[in-house]
Amino acid sequence: MDGTMRSLKFVGLAAAVLAVGLFTVQAPVGHAEGPKGPSYVGSKACKTCHMGAAKGAIYEAWEKTDHAQALAKLPGDKQKDPTCLPCHTTGFGKPGGYDPAAATAANLAGVGCESCHGPGSDYKAMNVMKDKAASVAKGLIEPNEKSCQGCHNSTMPKDCWKGGAEAPKFAFAEAVKKIEHHVPKKDAAK
């Protein structure tokens, strides 16, 4: 057998081994892989670092907003309506997001922190949150007018708004003042 023939047999054998290897490491048909990328952790995970006056009382302020109560304020029949849930829950329809049948449903009901700031599993750690650039690199979103308009837009169904009336025109500059929140800056003199 000459060298060319041996090389071809070797290549054929290697391809067969590789093919078998590829098929044996793949997940079985019907096996669901876990979600890719960051996952939702719920607003209670944010509470630890964003509660209390020294931390801006962000969590306590959020609890009093219409955002926090967005799902509860929907009429009973609409609380399971998939056309309403993307804007009245956190992460509905996304991996790890709100699922009414999941044990995590209560923690993702309403428009929580991650509805605006993105799924928090990758940026929630204190060492990441202390560095804004690192937080953003790990998925923290800084909301803006365009991101708010994902829900606050002219196509919002009438029955989503209070009393079935037309939704008012969304005025970002006014609306953001109602939900503005910041961690207080430490006094540089101390």
Residue frames as a rotation matrix with the C-alpha (Angstrom) as fourth column:
MET 1
0.592 0.806 0.000 0.00
0.806 -0.592 0.000 0.00
0.000 0.000 -1.000 0.00
ASP 2
-0.286 -0.738 0.611 1.53
0.681 -0.605 -0.412 3.30
0.674 0.299 0.676 -1.03
GLY 3
-0.864 -0.191 -0.466 1.67
0.485 -0.567 -0.666 6.46
-0.137 -0.801 0.583 1.15
THR 4
-0.793 0.606 0.066 -1.26
-0.516 -0.725 0.456 8.14
0.324 0.327 0.888 -0.59
MET 5
-0.060 0.787 -0.614 -3.56
-0.041 0.612 0.790 5.20
0.997 0.072 -0.004 0.03
ARG 6
-0.362 -0.129 -0.923 -2.51
0.861 0.334 -0.384 4.99
0.358 -0.934 -0.009 3.70
SER 7
-0.992 -0.027 -0.123 -3.15
0.070 -0.931 -0.358 8.74
-0.105 -0.363 0.926 4.10
LEU 8
-0.490 0.869 -0.068 -6.64
-0.571 -0.261 0.778 8.43
0.659 0.420 0.624 2.61
LYS 9
0.024 0.473 -0.881 -7.49
0.428 0.791 0.437 5.48
0.903 -0.388 -0.183 4.87
PHE 10
-0.656 -0.334 -0.677 -6.20
0.752 -0.207 -0.626 7.45
0.069 -0.920 0.387 7.87
VAL 11
-0.933 0.353 0.066 -8.28
-0.348 -0.935 0.076 10.52
0.089 0.048 0.995 6.88
GLY 12
-0.190 0.904 -0.383 -11.34
-0.330 0.309 0.892 8.32
0.925 0.295 0.239 6.41
LEU 13
-0.105 0.079 -0.991 -10.81
0.764 0.645 -0.030 6.65
0.637 -0.760 -0.128 9.80
ALA 14
-0.895 -0.273 -0.353 -10.26
0.438 -0.689 -0.578 10.02
-0.085 -0.672 0.736 11.48
ALA 15
-0.714 0.692 0.106 -13.45
-0.545 -0.645 0.536 11.41
0.439 0.326 0.837 9.90
ALA 16
0.019 0.731 -0.683 -15.42
0.102 0.678 0.728 8.39
0.995 -0.084 -0.062 11.12
VAL 17
-0.375 -0.234 -0.897 -14.06
0.884 0.202 -0.422 8.76
0.280 -0.951 0.131 14.66
LEU 18
-0.998 -0.005 -0.059 -14.82
0.019 -0.970 -0.242 12.47
-0.056 -0.242 0.969 14.63
ALA 19
-0.440 0.896 -0.068 -18.35
-0.476 -0.168 0.863 11.88
0.762 0.412 0.500 13.35
VAL 20
0.063 0.432 -0.899 -19.05
0.553 0.735 0.392 9.27
0.831 -0.523 -0.193 16.04
GLY 21
-0.661 -0.407 -0.631 -17.62
0.750 -0.332 -0.572 11.62
0.023 -0.851 0.525 18.66
LEU 22
-0.924 0.338 0.179 -19.84
-0.302 -0.932 0.199 14.47
0.234 0.129 0.963 17.50
PHE 23
-0.113 0.955 -0.273 -22.95
-0.316 0.226 0.922 12.37
0.942 0.190 0.276 17.62
THR 24
0.022 0.123 -0.992 -22.23
0.727 0.679 0.100 10.91
0.686 -0.724 -0.074 21.03
VAL 25
-0.784 -0.340 -0.519 -21.63
0.615 -0.538 -0.577 14.25
-0.083 -0.772 0.631 22.76
GLN 26
-0.712 0.599 0.366 -24.77
-0.293 -0.727 0.621 15.90
0.638 0.335 0.693 21.43
ALA 27
-0.654 0.581 0.485 -27.79
-0.579 0.029 -0.815 16.11
-0.488 -0.813 0.317 23.71
PRO 28
-0.742 0.453 0.495 -30.44
0.552 0.831 0.067 13.47
-0.381 0.323 -0.866 23.03
VAL 29
-0.700 0.571 0.428 -33.33
0.157 -0.461 0.873 14.50
0.696 0.679 0.233 20.80
GLY 30
0.367 0.930 -0.023 -35.95
0.337 -0.110 0.935 16.31
0.867 -0.351 -0.353 22.87
HIS 31
0.114 -0.400 -0.910 -33.48
0.991 -0.019 0.132 17.26
-0.070 -0.916 0.394 25.62
ALA 32
0.837 0.221 0.501 -33.78
0.284 -0.957 -0.053 20.95
0.468 0.186 -0.864 26.42
GLU 33
-0.278 -0.953 -0.120 -30.54
0.771 -0.148 -0.619 22.76
0.572 -0.265 0.776 27.09
GLY 34
0.029 0.220 -0.975 -30.44
0.857 -0.508 -0.090 25.42
-0.515 -0.833 -0.203 29.79
PRO 35
0.932 0.362 0.032 -30.94
0.330 -0.807 -0.489 29.09
-0.151 0.466 -0.872 28.91
LYS 36
0.007 -0.931 0.364 -28.03
0.944 -0.114 -0.309 30.79
0.329 0.346 0.879 27.21
GLY 37
-0.343 -0.247 0.906 -26.77
0.150 -0.967 -0.206 34.05
0.927 0.065 0.369 28.65
PRO 38
-0.949 -0.070 0.307 -27.82
-0.266 -0.344 -0.900 35.86
0.168 -0.936 0.308 31.81
SER 39
-0.370 0.862 -0.346 -30.96
0.660 0.506 0.556 34.86
0.654 -0.022 -0.756 33.68
TYR 40
0.079 0.532 0.843 -33.52
-0.341 -0.780 0.525 36.73
0.937 -0.329 0.120 35.74
VAL 41
-0.735 -0.401 -0.547 -33.02
0.381 0.423 -0.822 36.75
0.561 -0.812 -0.158 39.51
GLY 42
0.290 0.942 -0.169 -35.99
0.776 -0.129 0.618 38.88
0.560 -0.310 -0.768 40.59
SER 43
0.296 -0.098 0.950 -36.18
-0.159 -0.986 -0.053 42.18
0.942 -0.135 -0.307 42.43
LYS 44
0.992 0.066 0.108 -35.71
-0.117 0.157 0.981 40.56
0.047 -0.985 0.163 45.85
ALA 45
0.430 -0.903 0.017 -32.11
0.903 0.430 -0.010 39.81
0.002 0.019 1.000 44.81
CYS 46
-0.122 -0.431 0.894 -31.61
0.454 -0.825 -0.335 43.56
0.882 0.365 0.296 44.27
LYS 47
0.764 0.609 0.213 -33.17
0.080 -0.417 0.905 44.40
0.640 -0.675 -0.367 47.63
THR 48
0.582 -0.573 -0.576 -30.08
0.810 0.347 0.474 43.49
-0.072 -0.742 0.666 49.67
CYS 49
-0.458 -0.889 -0.024 -27.95
0.869 -0.453 0.200 46.24
-0.188 0.071 0.980 48.15
HIS 50
-0.762 0.213 0.612 -30.66
0.203 -0.819 0.537 48.75
0.615 0.533 0.581 47.26
MET 51
0.394 0.880 -0.264 -32.69
0.552 0.002 0.834 48.98
0.735 -0.475 -0.485 50.48
GLY 52
0.289 -0.220 -0.932 -32.43
0.904 -0.258 0.342 51.53
-0.316 -0.941 0.124 53.27
ALA 53
0.940 0.157 -0.303 -31.79
0.112 -0.980 -0.162 55.27
-0.322 0.119 -0.939 53.33
ALA 54
0.159 -0.969 -0.189 -28.02
-0.311 -0.231 0.922 54.90
-0.937 -0.088 -0.338 53.08
LYS 55
-0.670 -0.376 0.641 -28.51
0.391 0.555 0.734 53.04
-0.632 0.742 -0.225 49.80
GLY 56
-0.953 0.262 -0.153 -31.07
-0.293 -0.668 0.684 55.44
0.077 0.697 0.713 48.38
ALA 57
-0.422 0.826 0.372 -34.16
-0.233 0.298 -0.926 53.50
-0.876 -0.478 0.066 49.55
ILE 58
-0.694 0.063 -0.717 -34.47
-0.720 -0.057 0.692 52.34
0.002 0.996 0.085 45.95
TYR 59
-0.875 0.364 -0.320 -36.22
0.288 0.921 0.261 49.06
0.390 0.137 -0.911 46.70
GLU 60
-0.517 0.702 -0.489 -38.75
0.611 -0.097 -0.786 50.68
-0.599 -0.705 -0.379 49.07
ALA 61
-0.426 0.332 -0.842 -39.52
-0.516 -0.853 -0.076 53.39
-0.744 0.402 0.535 46.49
TRP 62
-0.827 0.083 -0.556 -39.99
-0.480 0.411 0.775 50.80
0.293 0.908 -0.300 43.75
GLU 63
-0.845 0.504 -0.178 -42.42
0.534 0.778 -0.332 48.77
-0.029 -0.375 -0.926 45.90
LYS 64
-0.291 0.745 -0.601 -44.78
0.298 -0.526 -0.796 51.79
-0.909 -0.411 -0.069 45.96
THR 65
-0.688 -0.065 -0.723 -44.81
-0.561 -0.584 0.586 52.31
-0.460 0.809 0.365 42.19
ASP 66
0.495 0.841 -0.218 -47.33
-0.743 0.280 -0.608 51.26
-0.451 0.463 0.764 39.57
HIS 67
-0.018 -0.588 -0.809 -44.49
-0.821 0.471 -0.324 49.26
0.571 0.658 -0.491 38.03
ALA 68
-0.878 -0.370 0.303 -44.24
-0.478 0.656 -0.584 47.00
0.017 -0.658 -0.753 41.09
GLN 69
-0.400 0.832 0.385 -48.01
-0.162 0.349 -0.923 46.45
-0.902 -0.431 -0.005 41.00
ALA 70
-0.542 0.142 -0.828 -48.33
-0.818 -0.315 0.481 46.19
-0.193 0.938 0.287 37.21
LEU 71
-0.828 0.254 -0.501 -49.53
-0.013 0.883 0.469 42.58
0.561 0.395 -0.728 37.14
ALA 72
-0.714 0.553 -0.430 -51.81
0.642 0.272 -0.717 42.88
-0.280 -0.787 -0.549 40.17
LYS 73
-0.501 0.512 -0.697 -53.51
-0.255 -0.858 -0.447 45.94
-0.827 -0.046 0.560 38.65
LEU 74
-0.828 0.255 -0.499 -54.57
-0.464 0.187 0.866 44.02
0.315 0.948 -0.037 35.54
PRO 75
0.234 0.943 0.238 -58.13
-0.972 0.222 0.074 42.63
0.017 -0.249 0.968 35.61
GLY 76
0.140 -0.162 0.977 -58.12
-0.529 0.821 0.212 38.94
-0.837 -0.547 0.029 36.68
ASP 77
0.799 0.231 0.555 -58.66
0.271 0.685 -0.676 37.53
-0.537 0.690 0.485 33.19
LYS 78
0.868 -0.496 0.013 -55.80
-0.255 -0.469 -0.846 39.64
0.426 0.731 -0.534 31.81
GLN 79
0.451 -0.721 0.526 -53.28
-0.813 -0.089 0.575 38.43
-0.368 -0.688 -0.626 34.42
LYS 80
0.025 -0.440 0.898 -52.65
0.116 0.893 0.434 35.36
-0.993 0.093 0.074 32.28
ASP 81
0.922 0.376 0.099 -53.02
0.166 -0.150 -0.975 36.99
-0.351 0.915 -0.201 28.88
PRO 82
0.155 -0.953 0.260 -49.76
0.846 0.264 0.464 36.56
-0.511 0.148 0.847 26.94
THR 83
0.169 -0.091 0.981 -50.37
0.715 -0.674 -0.185 39.86
0.678 0.733 -0.049 25.13
CYS 84
0.827 0.190 0.529 -50.30
-0.183 -0.799 0.573 41.71
0.531 -0.571 -0.626 28.48
LEU 85
0.904 -0.382 -0.191 -47.60
0.370 0.477 0.797 39.77
-0.213 -0.791 0.573 30.35
PRO 86
0.144 -0.931 0.336 -44.51
0.897 -0.021 -0.441 41.10
0.418 0.365 0.832 28.51
CYS 87
-0.294 -0.231 0.927 -45.20
0.055 -0.973 -0.225 44.60
0.954 -0.015 0.298 29.86
HIS 88
0.487 0.575 0.657 -46.72
-0.630 -0.290 0.720 43.66
0.605 -0.765 0.221 33.22
THR 89
0.957 -0.277 0.090 -44.13
0.138 0.703 0.697 41.13
-0.256 -0.655 0.711 34.41
THR 90
0.312 -0.928 -0.202 -40.37
-0.787 -0.371 0.492 40.75
-0.532 0.006 -0.847 34.41
GLY 91
-0.622 -0.774 -0.121 -38.91
-0.678 0.454 0.578 38.75
-0.393 0.442 -0.807 31.52
PHE 92
0.265 0.773 0.576 -42.08
-0.226 0.630 -0.742 37.01
-0.937 0.066 0.342 30.33
GLY 93
0.982 0.187 -0.003 -41.33
-0.064 0.324 -0.944 34.90
-0.176 0.927 0.331 27.25
LYS 94
0.340 -0.934 -0.109 -37.58
-0.706 -0.177 -0.686 35.04
0.621 0.311 -0.719 27.84
PRO 95
0.116 -0.343 -0.932 -35.40
0.308 0.905 -0.294 32.28
0.944 -0.253 0.211 29.34
GLY 96
-0.605 -0.356 -0.712 -35.73
0.738 0.085 -0.670 32.37
0.299 -0.931 0.211 33.12
GLY 97
-0.855 0.319 0.409 -38.32
-0.327 -0.944 0.053 35.15
0.403 -0.089 0.911 32.99
TYR 98
-0.468 0.760 0.452 -41.83
-0.750 -0.071 -0.657 35.26
-0.467 -0.646 0.603 34.42
ASP 99
-0.683 0.381 -0.624 -43.75
-0.145 0.766 0.626 32.02
0.716 0.518 -0.467 34.05
PRO 100
-0.012 0.749 0.662 -47.10
-0.883 -0.319 0.345 31.91
0.470 -0.580 0.665 35.90
ALA 101
0.833 0.358 -0.421 -46.61
-0.196 0.904 0.381 28.18
0.517 -0.235 0.823 36.60
ALA 102
-0.002 -0.947 -0.322 -43.05
0.293 0.307 -0.905 28.51
0.956 -0.096 0.277 37.97
ALA 103
0.327 0.022 -0.945 -42.06
0.939 0.105 0.327 28.70
0.106 -0.994 0.013 41.62
THR 104
-0.652 -0.690 -0.313 -40.34
0.702 -0.706 0.095 32.03
-0.287 -0.158 0.945 40.82
ALA 105
-0.135 0.661 0.738 -43.53
0.806 -0.360 0.470 33.66
0.577 0.659 -0.483 39.50
ALA 106
0.759 0.491 -0.428 -44.18
0.651 -0.582 0.487 35.86
-0.010 -0.648 -0.761 42.56
ASN 107
0.128 -0.815 -0.566 -40.63
0.480 -0.448 0.754 37.26
-0.868 -0.368 0.334 42.45
LEU 108
-0.855 -0.445 0.266 -40.99
0.421 -0.297 0.857 38.20
-0.303 0.845 0.441 38.77
ALA 109
0.135 0.959 0.250 -44.57
0.990 -0.143 0.013 39.52
0.048 0.246 -0.968 38.87
GLY 110
0.807 0.191 -0.558 -44.83
0.259 -0.965 0.044 43.20
-0.530 -0.181 -0.828 38.04
VAL 111
0.729 -0.597 0.334 -42.32
0.143 -0.344 -0.928 45.43
0.669 0.724 -0.166 36.31
GLY 112
0.832 -0.451 -0.323 -39.25
0.427 0.149 0.892 44.71
-0.354 -0.880 0.317 38.40
CYS 113
0.347 -0.808 -0.475 -35.69
-0.299 -0.576 0.761 45.98
-0.889 -0.122 -0.442 38.38
GLU 114
-0.536 -0.663 0.522 -34.66
0.187 0.510 0.839 43.65
-0.823 0.547 -0.150 35.57
SER 115
0.450 0.730 0.515 -37.50
0.763 -0.015 -0.646 44.79
-0.464 0.683 -0.564 33.30
CYS 116
0.991 -0.089 -0.100 -35.53
-0.120 -0.921 -0.370 47.99
-0.059 0.378 -0.924 32.83
HIS 117
0.370 -0.925 0.084 -31.98
-0.851 -0.301 0.430 46.99
-0.372 -0.231 -0.899 33.78
GLY 118
0.129 -0.288 -0.949 -31.80
-0.725 0.625 -0.288 43.55
0.676 0.725 -0.129 32.11
PRO 119
0.836 0.185 -0.516 -31.44
0.106 0.869 0.483 40.04
0.538 -0.459 0.707 33.60
GLY 120
0.643 -0.493 0.586 -29.18
-0.707 -0.677 0.206 40.34
0.295 -0.547 -0.784 36.64
SER 121
0.977 -0.212 0.006 -27.49
0.186 0.871 0.455 36.99
-0.102 -0.443 0.890 37.17
ASP 122
0.363 -0.903 0.228 -24.19
0.841 0.212 -0.498 38.16
0.402 0.373 0.836 35.69
TYR 123
-0.253 -0.498 0.830 -23.98
0.161 -0.867 -0.471 41.65
0.954 0.015 0.299 37.19
LYS 124
0.686 0.706 0.177 -25.66
-0.042 -0.205 0.978 41.26
0.727 -0.678 -0.111 40.61
ALA 125
0.354 -0.611 -0.708 -22.46
0.899 0.430 0.079 40.44
0.257 -0.665 0.702 42.54
MET 126
0.844 0.008 -0.536 -21.24
0.307 -0.827 0.471 43.30
-0.439 -0.562 -0.700 44.73
ASN 127
-0.129 -0.982 -0.135 -17.74
0.324 -0.170 0.930 43.27
-0.937 0.076 0.341 43.24
VAL 128
-0.503 0.042 0.863 -19.27
0.862 -0.041 0.505 43.78
0.056 0.998 -0.016 39.78
MET 129
0.508 0.836 0.206 -21.87
0.808 -0.546 0.221 46.36
0.298 0.054 -0.953 40.84
LYS 130
0.484 -0.391 -0.783 -19.20
0.437 -0.667 0.604 48.56
-0.758 -0.635 -0.152 42.43
ASP 131
-0.662 -0.719 -0.211 -17.68
0.076 -0.344 0.936 49.08
-0.746 0.604 0.282 38.97
LYS 132
0.228 0.874 -0.428 -20.16
-0.400 -0.317 -0.860 50.62
-0.888 0.367 0.278 36.53
ALA 133
-0.062 -0.318 -0.946 -18.17
-0.998 0.029 0.055 49.62
0.010 0.948 -0.320 33.45
ALA 134
-0.957 -0.291 0.016 -17.95
-0.291 0.953 -0.086 46.02
0.009 -0.087 -0.996 34.70
SER 135
-0.401 0.890 0.216 -21.69
0.016 0.242 -0.970 46.02
-0.916 -0.385 -0.111 35.43
VAL 136
0.364 0.512 -0.778 -22.52
-0.734 -0.357 -0.578 47.21
-0.574 0.781 0.247 31.93
ALA 137
-0.436 -0.616 -0.657 -20.08
-0.877 0.455 0.155 44.67
0.203 0.644 -0.738 30.45
LYS 138
-0.985 0.078 0.155 -21.94
0.013 0.925 -0.380 41.94
-0.173 -0.372 -0.912 32.40
GLY 139
-0.594 0.772 0.224 -25.33
0.692 0.350 0.631 43.02
0.409 0.530 -0.742 31.04
LEU 140
-0.246 0.519 -0.819 -26.57
0.651 -0.537 -0.536 45.93
-0.718 -0.665 -0.205 33.17
ILE 141
-0.205 0.294 0.933 -28.73
0.867 -0.387 0.313 48.12
0.454 0.874 -0.176 30.97
GLU 142
-0.785 0.047 -0.618 -29.03
0.271 -0.870 -0.411 51.84
-0.557 -0.490 0.670 31.49
PRO 143
0.007 0.891 0.454 -32.63
0.919 0.173 -0.355 52.47
-0.395 0.419 -0.818 30.44
ASN 144
-0.921 -0.197 -0.336 -33.44
0.047 -0.912 0.407 55.26
-0.387 0.359 0.849 28.04
GLU 145
-0.265 0.881 -0.391 -36.48
-0.757 -0.441 -0.481 56.59
-0.597 0.168 0.785 26.22
LYS 146
-0.224 0.141 -0.964 -36.28
-0.847 0.462 0.265 53.91
0.483 0.876 0.016 23.53
SER 147
-0.884 -0.128 -0.449 -36.18
0.054 0.927 -0.370 51.04
0.464 -0.351 -0.813 26.04
CYS 148
-0.748 0.663 -0.036 -39.19
-0.087 -0.151 -0.985 52.46
-0.658 -0.733 0.171 27.92
GLN 149
-0.200 0.685 -0.701 -41.12
-0.927 -0.364 -0.090 52.74
-0.317 0.632 0.708 24.67
GLY 150
-0.907 -0.096 -0.410 -41.02
-0.229 0.930 0.288 48.97
0.354 0.355 -0.865 24.36
CYS 151
-0.553 0.755 -0.351 -44.10
0.831 0.475 -0.288 49.05
-0.050 -0.451 -0.891 26.60
HIS 152
-0.009 0.522 -0.853 -45.06
0.361 -0.793 -0.490 52.72
-0.932 -0.312 -0.181 26.75
ASN 153
-0.951 -0.308 -0.008 -46.10
0.079 -0.268 0.960 53.18
-0.298 0.913 0.279 23.13
SER 154
-0.497 0.789 -0.362 -49.09
-0.838 -0.544 -0.036 54.04
-0.225 0.286 0.931 20.99
THR 155
-0.314 0.387 -0.867 -49.88
-0.473 0.728 0.496 50.38
0.823 0.566 -0.045 20.29
MET 156
-0.988 -0.001 0.155 -50.64
-0.143 0.391 -0.909 49.68
-0.060 -0.920 -0.386 23.96
PRO 157
-0.502 0.860 -0.090 -54.08
0.575 0.409 0.709 47.98
0.646 0.304 -0.700 24.05
LYS 158
-0.201 0.517 0.832 -56.84
-0.433 -0.809 0.398 50.18
0.879 -0.281 0.386 25.49
ASP 159
0.770 0.609 -0.189 -57.77
-0.122 0.431 0.894 47.57
0.626 -0.665 0.407 28.08
CYS 160
0.028 -0.822 -0.569 -54.25
0.840 0.327 -0.432 47.75
0.541 -0.466 0.700 29.54
TRP 161
-0.773 -0.326 0.545 -54.74
0.081 -0.902 -0.424 51.35
0.630 -0.284 0.723 30.54
LYS 162
-0.899 0.391 -0.196 -56.77
0.181 -0.076 -0.981 52.51
-0.399 -0.917 -0.003 33.55
GLY 163
-0.177 0.964 -0.200 -60.47
-0.138 -0.225 -0.964 52.18
-0.974 -0.143 0.173 32.88
GLY 164
0.074 0.190 0.979 -60.01
0.820 0.548 -0.168 51.17
-0.568 0.815 -0.115 29.24
ALA 165
0.820 0.187 -0.541 -59.29
-0.048 -0.919 -0.391 54.77
-0.570 0.346 -0.745 28.22
GLU 166
0.780 -0.607 0.155 -56.73
0.182 -0.017 -0.983 55.75
0.599 0.795 0.097 25.63
ALA 167
0.314 -0.773 -0.551 -53.22
0.924 0.116 0.364 55.66
-0.217 -0.623 0.751 27.04
PRO 168
0.852 -0.055 -0.520 -51.81
-0.060 -0.998 0.007 59.14
-0.520 0.025 -0.854 27.42
LYS 169
0.741 -0.671 -0.025 -48.94
-0.087 -0.059 -0.994 60.14
0.665 0.739 -0.102 25.18
PHE 170
0.651 -0.576 -0.494 -45.75
0.757 0.445 0.479 58.89
-0.056 -0.686 0.726 26.82
ALA 171
0.767 -0.446 0.462 -43.61
-0.315 -0.888 -0.334 61.81
0.559 0.111 -0.822 27.94
PHE 172
0.381 -0.683 -0.623 -40.26
0.592 0.698 -0.404 60.26
0.710 -0.215 0.670 28.84
ALA 173
-0.532 -0.682 0.501 -38.79
0.084 -0.632 -0.771 63.32
0.842 -0.368 0.394 30.58
GLU 174
-0.049 0.608 0.792 -41.77
-0.886 -0.393 0.247 63.54
0.461 -0.690 0.558 32.94
ALA 175
0.815 0.447 -0.370 -42.15
-0.294 0.868 0.401 59.80
0.500 -0.218 0.838 33.44
VAL 176
0.130 -0.853 -0.506 -38.51
0.433 0.508 -0.745 59.16
0.892 -0.122 0.435 34.31
LYS 177
-0.508 -0.266 0.819 -38.73
-0.498 -0.685 -0.531 61.72
0.703 -0.678 0.216 37.14
LYS 178
0.454 0.796 0.401 -41.42
-0.827 0.209 0.521 59.55
0.331 -0.569 0.753 38.78
ILE 179
0.987 -0.061 -0.149 -39.16
0.094 0.970 0.225 56.51
0.131 -0.236 0.963 38.90
GLU 180
0.334 -0.925 0.180 -35.72
-0.344 -0.297 -0.891 58.11
0.878 0.236 -0.418 39.12
HIS 181
0.992 -0.071 0.107 -33.47
-0.073 0.374 0.924 56.38
-0.106 -0.925 0.366 41.65
HIS 182
0.344 -0.939 -0.018 -29.81
-0.297 -0.090 -0.951 56.52
0.891 0.332 -0.310 42.57
VAL 183
0.476 -0.382 -0.792 -27.45
0.849 0.434 0.302 55.12
0.228 -0.816 0.531 45.14
PRO 184
0.994 -0.092 -0.058 -26.21
-0.070 -0.950 0.305 58.17
-0.083 -0.299 -0.951 47.08
LYS 185
0.361 -0.932 0.040 -22.63
0.134 0.010 -0.991 59.18
0.923 0.363 0.128 46.41
LYS 186
0.419 -0.308 -0.854 -20.36
0.905 0.210 0.369 58.86
0.066 -0.928 0.367 49.42
ASP 187
0.993 -0.091 -0.073 -19.20
-0.074 -0.975 0.212 62.12
-0.090 -0.205 -0.975 50.94
ALA 188
0.552 -0.833 0.025 -15.67
0.317 0.182 -0.931 62.68
0.771 0.522 0.365 49.61
ALA 189
0.146 -0.508 0.849 -14.62
-0.682 -0.673 -0.286 64.51
0.717 -0.537 -0.445 52.81
LYS 190
0.729 0.218 0.648 -15.06
-0.662 0.465 0.588 61.41
-0.173 -0.858 0.483 54.98
